[in-house]
Amino acid sequence: MEDAKTPKFDHYGFVEAGYAVQYRGSEATQQLTITTKFAHPTVTSAVSSIRTILNFVNQGMAGGAEFAPWLGKARVLDGPTDRKAMKALRTSVSSMTWLLEIEAVSPLFMRVMTDCLARAPMLESLSIVGSLAVDDAPLSVTDRKLTPKLSDPDFYPAAWPTPGFVVERVDSPQALTVAVATTVDMDESVAKGLFACIDWWCSSVSQNYATRHRKSSSFGMHLFPKTALKKREILARFEVHDLVLYPSTNALLNALARFHHDVHPIERVVLGESW
């Protein structure tokens, strides 16, 4: 296995003191309660983390191999989602609860969700509890199972097995090129949509997935790639991509599978080749 490093942001200290996960994945709608507590009043970065979690799910990146990417849905039923909402509370708080409504989210995504929320400074405890009762089946996960996996650089949602297009991956030690070829010509809106899909993926995984070498307090990849466009192909070149290849690009493949299903047919995706 390559010399991978899990995200640490000085953040796993809360696990022994207060970490609880009870979740069973399902295509059916369920509620997910997220409760955070901080050593000092601060939840602004946690609000940002909630937005990142919504992005993961609604862009098709949270279903893993268990649920089709186009089925994923998430919205906030209760709890602040921006700075304006935080100011409306008119008080500093050391704990906060969000109530989400979700569908088709992989149990392995609870690891990603944990790392998203653990970026908030001085996190003292974290609870993630779904409304469906857990059991011993593979779609269920608890903190007892998840805690030892937080140091595993491969324990992330897998790729959906039938994305609808050909996938080629070539490992690259430094950079990453994403080449997406479509079945028919793209118009401007389709091209913009594909580039937006890649941008959403980059901004979501860059600080929340395991890196190969660098400290996880920094971004695991450049956020602004070089790009090129042809009638039936787009290319995005990330000069720095230090994230562990398969887990991080699984999220991208799932987002592209959703795009293929919902927006425009994709013929082939190549990851990791030179420009």
ChimeraX attribute file (.defattr): number of C-alpha atoms within 10 A of each C-alpha:
attribute: neighborCount
match mode: 1-to-1
recipient: residues
	/A:1	5
	/A:2	8
	/A:3	9
	/A:4	18
	/A:5	19
	/A:6	22
	/A:7	26
	/A:8	19
	/A:9	17
	/A:10	14
	/A:11	18
	/A:12	21
	/A:13	15
	/A:14	17
	/A:15	17
	/A:16	11
	/A:17	11
	/A:18	14
	/A:19	20
	/A:20	20
	/A:21	21
	/A:22	22
	/A:23	25
	/A:24	23
	/A:25	26
	/A:26	19
	/A:27	17
	/A:28	11
	/A:29	15
	/A:30	17
	/A:31	18
	/A:32	22
	/A:33	17
	/A:34	21
	/A:35	16
	/A:36	22
	/A:37	21
	/A:38	19
	/A:39	12
	/A:40	14
	/A:41	13
	/A:42	19
	/A:43	25
	/A:44	16
	/A:45	17
	/A:46	22
	/A:47	22
	/A:48	18
	/A:49	23
	/A:50	23
	/A:51	18
	/A:52	20
	/A:53	22
	/A:54	19
	/A:55	20
	/A:56	26
	/A:57	25
	/A:58	22
	/A:59	26
	/A:60	29
	/A:61	34
	/A:62	37
	/A:63	34
	/A:64	24
	/A:65	18
	/A:66	22
	/A:67	21
	/A:68	25
	/A:69	30
	/A:70	22
	/A:71	18
	/A:72	23
	/A:73	22
	/A:74	22
	/A:75	18
	/A:76	17
	/A:77	13
	/A:78	12
	/A:79	16
	/A:80	24
	/A:81	17
	/A:82	15
	/A:83	13
	/A:84	9
	/A:85	12
	/A:86	17
	/A:87	12
	/A:88	9
	/A:89	10
	/A:90	8
	/A:91	9
	/A:92	12
	/A:93	14
	/A:94	16
	/A:95	18
	/A:96	16
	/A:97	16
	/A:98	18
	/A:99	18
	/A:100	19
	/A:101	17
	/A:102	23
	/A:103	23
	/A:104	25
	/A:105	32
	/A:106	29
	/A:107	25
	/A:108	24
	/A:109	23
	/A:110	23
	/A:111	22
	/A:112	21
	/A:113	20
	/A:114	22
	/A:115	23
	/A:116	24
	/A:117	24
	/A:118	28
	/A:119	22
	/A:120	21
	/A:121	18
	/A:122	19
	/A:123	26
	/A:124	23
	/A:125	21
	/A:126	22
	/A:127	17
	/A:128	21
	/A:129	20
	/A:130	20
	/A:131	14
	/A:132	17
	/A:133	11
	/A:134	17
	/A:135	13
	/A:136	8
	/A:137	8
	/A:138	11
	/A:139	16
	/A:140	19
	/A:141	23
	/A:142	19
	/A:143	18
	/A:144	12
	/A:145	11
	/A:146	18
	/A:147	17
	/A:148	9
	/A:149	15
	/A:150	21
	/A:151	16
	/A:152	13
	/A:153	22
	/A:154	19
	/A:155	18
	/A:156	25
	/A:157	25
	/A:158	24
	/A:159	27
	/A:160	21
	/A:161	12
	/A:162	11
	/A:163	20
	/A:164	16
	/A:165	18
	/A:166	12
	/A:167	13
	/A:168	11
	/A:169	14
	/A:170	13
	/A:171	13
	/A:172	15
	/A:173	14
	/A:174	14
	/A:175	19
	/A:176	27
	/A:177	22
	/A:178	23
	/A:179	22
	/A:180	22
	/A:181	22
	/A:182	21
	/A:183	14
	/A:184	13
	/A:185	14
	/A:186	20
	/A:187	10
	/A:188	8
	/A:189	9
	/A:190	15
	/A:191	20
	/A:192	13
	/A:193	14
	/A:194	22
	/A:195	18
	/A:196	12
	/A:197	18
	/A:198	19
	/A:199	16
	/A:200	18
	/A:201	25
	/A:202	24
	/A:203	17
	/A:204	21
	/A:205	24
	/A:206	21
	/A:207	22
	/A:208	29
	/A:209	28
	/A:210	31
	/A:211	26
	/A:212	21
	/A:213	15
	/A:214	15
	/A:215	15
	/A:216	22
	/A:217	13
	/A:218	12
	/A:219	21
	/A:220	25
	/A:221	22
	/A:222	17
	/A:223	16
	/A:224	14
	/A:225	19
	/A:226	11
	/A:227	15
	/A:228	12
	/A:229	14
	/A:230	11
	/A:231	13
	/A:232	16
	/A:233	21
	/A:234	20
	/A:235	22
	/A:236	21
	/A:237	22
	/A:238	22
	/A:239	16
	/A:240	17
	/A:241	25
	/A:242	26
	/A:243	31
	/A:244	23
	/A:245	22
	/A:246	18
	/A:247	19
	/A:248	26
	/A:249	23
	/A:250	20
	/A:251	28
	/A:252	25
	/A:253	25
	/A:254	29
	/A:255	30
	/A:256	30
	/A:257	27
	/A:258	24
	/A:259	22
	/A:260	20
	/A:261	16
	/A:262	10
	/A:263	13
	/A:264	20
	/A:265	19
	/A:266	22
	/A:267	17
	/A:268	16
	/A:269	20
	/A:270	16
	/A:271	24
	/A:272	22
	/A:273	16
	/A:274	11
	/A:275	15
